[in-house]
Amino acid sequence: MLIVFLLYWFPLKKSLKGQNVLLLVASYYFYSCWDWRFLFLLVFSTLLDYYSGIKIDRSEGKRAKKFWLVISIAINLSFLGLFKYYNFFADSFVTLLQSIGFKASYTTLNVILPVGISFYTFHGLSYVLDVYNQKIRPRTNFVDYSLFVSFFPLLVAGPIERATHLLPQVEKERSFDYSKAIDGLRQMLWGLFKKVVIADGCAEYANMIFNHSGDYNGSTLVLGAFFFTIQIYCDFSGYSDIALGTARLFGFELLRNFAFPYFSRDIAEFWRRWHISLSSWFRDYLYFPLGGSKGGLWMKIRNTFIIFLVSGFWHGANWTFVFWGALNAIYFLPLLLLNRNRNNLETVAQGKVFPTVRETWGICSTFLLAMFAWIFFRAESLSHAFSYIGTIFSGSLFKMPQVVPVKMFVLIFLFMIVEWFGREQQHALARFGTRWPSLVRYGAYYCIILLILAFFGKEQQFIYFQF
């Protein structure tokens, strides 16, 4: 990244075309470092949607336009289905046949899931859908469009960008902004801290407890669920912070992906603050076209379950994700039916140091609901999840935990304090220590760096790379 940064802002400073070509080459190189063979899939997907957008615009009549839209959607989802869901559907179908007395067998595909396929597929789909709905004009500059799809900070795990937001930035001349670059570095620093120190530290205990859940009592399993709840947030939001901070170094503003979701007062607010780019994508391209919440009671219930079930299924080819989505739909439904799903639109305790008793109750109850649902997300199977929960709700819940990592609890507490005081900003370090003497503020930054260096070597793969 340092090499690309120097080339981008020095020899190519006054050449927008040169900057975009450099970023595209760097993005393709970045992706090829994982497995160069799947670069052809990325390029094919890019060509498909680029060509489809042009054909949709130039075709005469609604039927012809819809033909090219359907072609693009069908091919994109076919590739996604082949790599991500073939084995799941084949296994589920055979299991169904065997349950009713038929003997059946099938062949699985021994193919690894291409990193980022769900993310760049959704980039392309949003583009062709926006062209079809006349929200954006199709692009004829292939380099610019390709950079929108494959810009390296967001290529493998988002955020899921919109053509209406990122393409104009790709096409516009950019100048170096020192204040934005410094803010980007602060966001990258906090993202690295969340990933390397908190997420990977929690992963050590979450993996140990979930992978050997039969060996632990109920109170220890509660801690396992708690550690995974913190892990998945710090892992994914940490990646998003690194991506947004990196993009800001090159003059781009990516869509915000997380807005301190564990400080939400109800589950509706949680979903407005968690994986925002995916939630808003499903809202705009699936929920609203289905009728949203404008119809009758049945339509509201149907659309709510569709959006959450599809969201769960997007995360992975396992019934655990589907159940996780259904459980969140059940959480959300009472708020929707009572018209309370948009009660908490402002940041909690805005302008205050402490929340009210009511807000504290809302935060704690929402956190516990999310933590319970994350058990299904983390479990290997539904039977594992139900067994895990069964142990929690047993007499052993009242025994002392068998695992009590005090150091990890202290780090999580300090992390939550920083997040709480930064909750009204775009990221936790945006205004961190601005009123402190420079020596104290930079001392705090160096402490964060030292903690990151101390925890290196234990790193786990980013959770969302598998999706």
Secondary structure in CASP SS format (residue, H / E / C, confidence):
PFRMAT SS
TARGET T0000
AUTHOR 0000-0000-0000
METHOD secondary structure of the structure
MODEL  1
M C 1.00
L H 1.00
I H 1.00
V H 1.00
F H 1.00
L H 1.00
L H 1.00
Y H 1.00
W H 1.00
F C 1.00
P C 1.00
L C 1.00
K C 1.00
K C 1.00
S C 1.00
L H 1.00
K H 1.00
G H 1.00
Q H 1.00
N H 1.00
V H 1.00
L H 1.00
L H 1.00
L H 1.00
V H 1.00
A H 1.00
S H 1.00
Y H 1.00
Y H 1.00
F H 1.00
Y H 1.00
S H 1.00
C H 1.00
W H 1.00
D H 1.00
W H 1.00
R H 1.00
F H 1.00
L H 1.00
F H 1.00
L H 1.00
L H 1.00
V H 1.00
F H 1.00
S H 1.00
T H 1.00
L H 1.00
L H 1.00
D H 1.00
Y H 1.00
Y H 1.00
S H 1.00
G H 1.00
I H 1.00
K H 1.00
I H 1.00
D H 1.00
R H 1.00
S C 1.00
E C 1.00
G C 1.00
K H 1.00
R H 1.00
A H 1.00
K H 1.00
K H 1.00
F H 1.00
W H 1.00
L H 1.00
V H 1.00
I H 1.00
S H 1.00
I H 1.00
A H 1.00
I H 1.00
N H 1.00
L H 1.00
S H 1.00
F H 1.00
L H 1.00
G H 1.00
L H 1.00
F H 1.00
K H 1.00
Y H 1.00
Y H 1.00
N H 1.00
F H 1.00
F H 1.00
A H 1.00
D H 1.00
S H 1.00
F H 1.00
V H 1.00
T H 1.00
L H 1.00
L H 1.00
Q H 1.00
S H 1.00
I C 1.00
G C 1.00
F C 1.00
K C 1.00
A C 1.00
S C 1.00
Y C 1.00
T C 1.00
T C 1.00
L C 1.00
N C 1.00
V C 1.00
I C 1.00
L C 1.00
P C 1.00
V C 1.00
G C 1.00
I H 1.00
S H 1.00
F H 1.00
Y H 1.00
T H 1.00
F H 1.00
H H 1.00
G H 1.00
L H 1.00
S H 1.00
Y H 1.00
V H 1.00
L H 1.00
D H 1.00
V H 1.00
Y H 1.00
N C 1.00
Q C 1.00
K C 1.00
I C 1.00
R C 1.00
P C 1.00
R C 1.00
T C 1.00
N C 1.00
F H 1.00
V H 1.00
D H 1.00
Y H 1.00
S H 1.00
L H 1.00
F H 1.00
V H 1.00
S H 1.00
F C 1.00
F H 1.00
P H 1.00
L H 1.00
L C 1.00
V C 1.00
A C 1.00
G C 1.00
P C 1.00
I C 1.00
E C 1.00
R C 1.00
A H 1.00
T H 1.00
H H 1.00
L H 1.00
L H 1.00
P H 1.00
Q H 1.00
V H 1.00
E H 1.00
K C 1.00
E C 1.00
R C 1.00
S C 1.00
F C 1.00
D C 1.00
Y H 1.00
S H 1.00
K H 1.00
A H 1.00
I H 1.00
D H 1.00
G H 1.00
L H 1.00
R H 1.00
Q H 1.00
M H 1.00
L H 1.00
W H 1.00
G H 1.00
L H 1.00
F H 1.00
K H 1.00
K H 1.00
V H 1.00
V H 1.00
I H 1.00
A H 1.00
D H 1.00
G H 1.00
C H 1.00
A H 1.00
E H 1.00
Y H 1.00
A H 1.00
N H 1.00
M H 1.00
I H 1.00
F H 1.00
N H 1.00
H C 1.00
S H 1.00
G H 1.00
D H 1.00
Y C 1.00
N C 1.00
G H 1.00
S H 1.00
T H 1.00
L H 1.00
V H 1.00
L H 1.00
G H 1.00
A H 1.00
F H 1.00
F H 1.00
F H 1.00
T H 1.00
I H 1.00
Q H 1.00
I H 1.00
Y H 1.00
C H 1.00
D H 1.00
F H 1.00
S H 1.00
G H 1.00
Y H 1.00
S H 1.00
D H 1.00
I H 1.00
A H 1.00
L H 1.00
G H 1.00
T H 1.00
A H 1.00
R H 1.00
L H 1.00
F C 1.00
G C 1.00
F C 1.00
E C 1.00
L C 1.00
L C 1.00
R C 1.00
N C 1.00
F C 1.00
A C 1.00
F C 1.00
P H 1.00
Y H 1.00
F H 1.00
S C 1.00
R C 1.00
D C 1.00
I H 1.00
A H 1.00
E H 1.00
F H 1.00
W H 1.00
R H 1.00
R H 1.00
W C 1.00
H C 1.00
I H 1.00
S H 1.00
L H 1.00
S H 1.00
S H 1.00
W H 1.00
F H 1.00
R H 1.00
D H 1.00
Y H 1.00
L H 1.00
Y H 1.00
F C 1.00
P C 1.00
L C 1.00
G C 1.00
G C 1.00
S C 1.00
K C 1.00
G C 1.00
G C 1.00
L H 1.00
W H 1.00
M H 1.00
K H 1.00
I H 1.00
R H 1.00
N H 1.00
T H 1.00
F H 1.00
I H 1.00
I H 1.00
F H 1.00
L H 1.00
V H 1.00
S H 1.00
G H 1.00
F H 1.00
W H 1.00
H H 1.00
G C 1.00
A C 1.00
N C 1.00
W H 1.00
T H 1.00
F H 1.00
V H 1.00
F H 1.00
W H 1.00
G H 1.00
A H 1.00
L H 1.00
N H 1.00
A H 1.00
I H 1.00
Y H 1.00
F H 1.00
L H 1.00
P H 1.00
L H 1.00
L H 1.00
L H 1.00
L C 1.00
N C 1.00
R C 1.00
N C 1.00
R C 1.00
N C 1.00
N C 1.00
L C 1.00
E C 1.00
T C 1.00
V C 1.00
A C 1.00
Q C 1.00
G C 1.00
K C 1.00
V C 1.00
F C 1.00
P C 1.00
T C 1.00
V H 1.00
R H 1.00
E H 1.00
T H 1.00
W H 1.00
G H 1.00
I H 1.00
C H 1.00
S H 1.00
T H 1.00
F H 1.00
L H 1.00
L H 1.00
A H 1.00
M H 1.00
F H 1.00
A H 1.00
W H 1.00
I H 1.00
F H 1.00
F H 1.00
R H 1.00
A C 1.00
E C 1.00
S C 1.00
L H 1.00
S H 1.00
H H 1.00
A H 1.00
F H 1.00
S H 1.00
Y H 1.00
I H 1.00
G H 1.00
T H 1.00
I H 1.00
F C 1.00
S C 1.00
G H 1.00
S H 1.00
L H 1.00
F H 1.00
K C 1.00
M C 1.00
P C 1.00
Q C 1.00
V C 1.00
V C 1.00
P C 1.00
V H 1.00
K H 1.00
M H 1.00
F H 1.00
V H 1.00
L H 1.00
I H 1.00
F H 1.00
L H 1.00
F H 1.00
M H 1.00
I H 1.00
V H 1.00
E H 1.00
W H 1.00
F H 1.00
G C 1.00
R C 1.00
E C 1.00
Q C 1.00
Q C 1.00
H C 1.00
A C 1.00
L C 1.00
A C 1.00
R C 1.00
F C 1.00
G C 1.00
T C 1.00
R C 1.00
W C 1.00
P C 1.00
S H 1.00
L H 1.00
V H 1.00
R H 1.00
Y H 1.00
G H 1.00
A H 1.00
Y H 1.00
Y H 1.00
C H 1.00
I H 1.00
I H 1.00
L H 1.00
L H 1.00
I H 1.00
L H 1.00
A H 1.00
F H 1.00
F C 1.00
G C 1.00
K C 1.00
E C 1.00
Q C 1.00
Q C 1.00
F C 1.00
I H 1.00
Y H 1.00
F H 1.00
Q H 1.00
F C 1.00
END
